[in-house]
Amino acid sequence: MANKNKKWLIMPKVHSKFNTPELEEILISKANSFLTDKERVTPSFIFLSGGFFDVQGFAYSALRGWKGAVKPSTSDSSGRRPLIEATFASLSVYLSSLLSLQSDFYFAYDEIKDILLDKKREDLWAIISEKLPFISLPPSEMFGKQSSPISPYFVIKQDDQLTLGELYPSVYLTNIIKSIKSRFFIFFQYEGYTAFGFFNSMPPLKNFGFEKAITKFDKETTPENIIAYAKKTKNLKEVLVALIHSHNNAYLEQFLIEDYETLLRKLLGDEL
C-alpha cells in the first residue's frame, strides 16, 4: 500500500533556479539555532513559504535541515525522489485553509473575552477559558467512515500571527514516510503572506516569539538587506519574515506542485 501511495504523491518540480547561497545558509543556520531543544538535540526541519500559482499550482521556497531529504532537482541522476519535501509541501497546501480558520477562532476568542469582561461576566469567561484551545474541525469528507470528526492537529500555543501545533498520525500523507516520528509544525501569517515550519523536536517556547513584537523589515528588499535582517533575528517569527521576503522576491530556488487540486482530492479519499 505504501508503494502505491508514493506513486500518487505529486513531486515538486523546479520553478526557478535562481538562488542566493549566503541568504539560504544564514536562514537555515538561524532556524536550526532556534529549533535546537534544551538537550541540544539537533532538529530535523523544513520551512517553506509559497503561494498559489496559475490555476492549480503551488510555488514555494524552502529551508531544509531534514536528514535524508532530497531537494527537487532536474540534475539529480541518482533516481531518488524528493519524497519528504513533497510530503511537507503537500501538507502545507492541505493545512492552509484549516489553519486560517484556526486563526479566525483566535480572534473570535479575544473578542468574546473582551465583551464578557467588559460586561463583568467573569463567570462565563471562566467556563469558556476552560474549553481552550478552540480547534477547527474539518468537513465530513475529510474523515470518511469514522464515527466522529477530528481535527488533523492539536494546537499547543497560539497568538495573532503564529500557531504552534502537532499533527495527529491520522493525517494521511505522513503515513507515507515512516521515519517521521513526530510532527510538530508552525503556521505564520504576516502582511497577507504565510509560511510553514515542520520539525521533529520541540525547542523552548521562548524561541518562537509568541506575544513578541516583530522587528520590522523596512529597507529595500535586496538579498544583502535580508541577510543583515536575518543575522539579527531574535526568534522563529523573524526567521519566517525573512523567508517570506526571500520567497516573494525570488531570492531562493522555487519549486512547483503543478496540480494541488488533484492531490487534495486524493488526500480526501475521492480518488484513492
C-alpha positions, 0 to 999 in steps of 0.5 A: 500500500505504501508503494502505491501511495508514493506513486500518487504523491505529486513531486515538486518540480523546479520553478526557478533556479535562481538562488542566493547561497549566503541568504539560504545558509544564514536562514537555515543556520538561524532556524536550526539555532532556534529549533535546537531543544534544551538537550541540544538535540539537533532538529530535523526541519523544513520551512517553506513559504509559497503561494498559489500559482496559475490555476492549480499550482503551488510555488514555494521556497524552502529551508531544509535541515531534514536528514535524508531529504532530497531537494527537487532537482532536474540534475539529480541522476541518482533516481531518488525522489524528493519524497519528504519535501513533497510530503511537507509541501503537500501538507502545507497546501492541505493545512492552509485553509484549516489553519486560517480558520484556526486563526479566525477562532483566535480572534473570535476568542479575544473578542468574546473575552473582551465583551464578557469582561467588559460586561463583568461576566467573569463567570462565563469567561471562566467556563469558556477559558476552560474549553481552550484551545478552540480547534477547527474541525474539518468537513465530513469528507475529510474523515470518511467512515469514522464515527466522529470528526477530528481535527488533523492537529492539536494546537499547543500555543497560539497568538495573532500571527503564529500557531504552534501545533502537532499533527495527529498520525491520522493525517494521511500523507505522513503515513507515507514516510515512516521515519517521521516520528513526530510532527510538530509544525508552525503556521505564520501569517504576516502582511497577507503572506504565510509560511510553514515550519515542520520539525521533529523536536520541540525547542523552548517556547521562548524561541518562537516569539509568541506575544513578541513584537516583530522587528520590522523589515523596512529597507529595500528588499535586496538579498544583502538587506535580508541577510543583515535582517536575518543575522539579527533575528531574535526568534522563529517569527523573524526567521519566517519574515525573512523567508517570506521576503526571500520567497516573494522576491525570488531570492531562493530556488522555487519549486512547483506542485503543478496540480494541488487540486488533484492531490487534495482530492486524493488526500480526501479519499475521492480518488484513492 
